């Protein structure tokens, strides 16, 4: 189990590694993690997850959802076989 102190150290190394050029990260992690292989693996895992999310966070939501919304719009178009619905307002 990871202690709070250990987790804080992992987060600090992760944030510092984000600031490094990708070519310099291995050297930085060697220095920052030392012989603690589990810490290095955790930081590398966070870095890998961060890289895969870059496109998601860098793309506006309307671009990501455009295809979904277009599909929904088609499914919401009236079907010629459907029965008309009336909305009544009661006073």
C-alpha positions as CSV (number, residue, x, y, z in Angstrom):
1,X,0.0,0.0,0.0
2,X,1.3,3.5,-0.9
3,X,1.6,5.9,2.0
4,X,0.5,9.5,1.7
5,X,4.1,10.6,1.8
6,X,5.1,8.2,-0.9
7,X,2.1,9.3,-3.1
8,X,3.1,13.0,-2.6
9,X,6.6,12.2,-3.8
10,X,5.2,10.3,-6.9
11,X,3.1,13.3,-7.8
12,X,6.0,15.7,-7.4
13,X,8.2,13.6,-9.6
14,X,5.4,13.2,-12.1
15,X,4.8,16.9,-12.4
16,X,8.5,17.6,-12.7
17,X,8.8,14.9,-15.4
18,X,6.0,16.5,-17.4
19,X,8.2,19.6,-17.6
20,X,11.1,17.6,-19.1
21,X,11.6,17.0,-22.7
22,X,10.7,13.4,-23.6
23,X,14.3,12.7,-24.5
24,X,15.4,13.9,-21.0
25,X,12.8,12.0,-18.9
26,X,14.7,8.7,-18.5
27,X,17.7,10.6,-17.1
28,X,15.5,12.7,-14.8
29,X,13.7,9.6,-13.5
30,X,17.0,7.8,-12.8
31,X,18.0,10.7,-10.7
32,X,14.6,11.4,-9.0
33,X,13.6,7.8,-8.3
34,X,17.0,6.3,-7.6
35,X,16.7,2.6,-6.7
36,X,13.0,2.8,-6.0
37,X,11.7,0.7,-9.0
38,X,8.1,0.8,-7.8
39,X,8.1,4.6,-7.6
40,X,9.6,4.8,-11.1
41,X,7.0,2.4,-12.5
42,X,4.2,4.4,-11.0
43,X,5.5,7.7,-12.4
44,X,6.1,6.1,-15.8
45,X,2.5,4.8,-15.7
46,X,1.2,8.2,-14.9
47,X,3.2,9.7,-17.7
48,X,2.0,7.1,-20.2
49,X,-1.6,7.8,-19.2
50,X,-1.1,11.5,-19.5
51,X,0.3,11.2,-23.0
52,X,-2.8,9.2,-24.2
53,X,-5.1,11.8,-22.8
54,X,-3.4,14.7,-24.5
55,X,-5.6,14.5,-27.6
56,X,-8.8,14.3,-25.5
57,X,-8.0,17.3,-23.4
58,X,-6.7,19.3,-26.3
59,X,-9.8,18.9,-28.5
60,X,-12.8,21.0,-27.9
61,X,-15.9,19.1,-26.7
62,X,-18.0,20.2,-29.7
63,X,-15.5,18.5,-32.1
64,X,-15.5,15.3,-30.1
65,X,-19.3,15.2,-29.9
66,X,-20.0,16.3,-33.4
67,X,-20.4,12.7,-34.7
68,X,-22.4,11.6,-31.7
69,X,-24.8,14.6,-32.1
70,X,-25.2,14.0,-35.8
71,X,-26.2,10.3,-35.1
72,X,-28.6,11.4,-32.4
73,X,-30.2,14.0,-34.7
74,X,-30.8,11.3,-37.3
75,X,-32.4,9.0,-34.7
76,X,-34.7,11.9,-33.5
77,X,-36.0,12.7,-36.9
78,X,-39.7,11.9,-37.2
79,X,-40.4,8.4,-38.6
80,X,-43.2,8.3,-41.2
81,X,-44.6,5.3,-39.4
82,X,-44.8,7.0,-36.1
83,X,-48.1,8.4,-34.6
84,X,-48.3,12.2,-34.2
85,X,-48.1,13.3,-30.7
86,X,-50.1,16.3,-29.3
87,X,-49.1,18.3,-26.4
88,X,-52.0,19.8,-24.4
89,X,-51.7,22.6,-22.0
90,X,-54.2,22.6,-19.1
91,X,-55.1,26.0,-17.6
